[in-house]
């Protein structure tokens, strides 16, 4: 049994709709989108269409793009880097102090009117996706990717 499936055009249209609603992205992404049982969406080059995936047992393939949930689409760090340049709204720019807190995996207060999922940007770099709830930026950076600070 295959745990990954290629999304059909209706499912891709749903993801594109969420990206447009959340981030103002209207550009077409030329990838094959795949999803696993946990709602994690991966992108892969169109070359995968030449393979007969039914003969393979696949747990993971491609680049982790984001997670599809009931509350919207949460981009991975790499997903934010792929589409950040196309985003027309809900991009939160961090200052130096906030960026250090972000890298440590901390949640912190932000002065913004935005809410829901946001693409997090520091200077010219897109560094992930967070969620703003009650003027607090919730950090989704996994523990393995956080900055460990020995001396404060």
Secondary structure, DSSP 8 states (H G I E B T S, - for coil): --SEEE--HHHHHHHHHHHHHHH-------SEEEEETTSEEEEE-GGGGGS-GGGS--S--SEEEEEEETTEEEE-HHHHHHHGGG--S-EEEE-HHHHHHHHTT--EE---S--EEEEEEETTEEEEEEEEETTEEEE---GGGS---S--
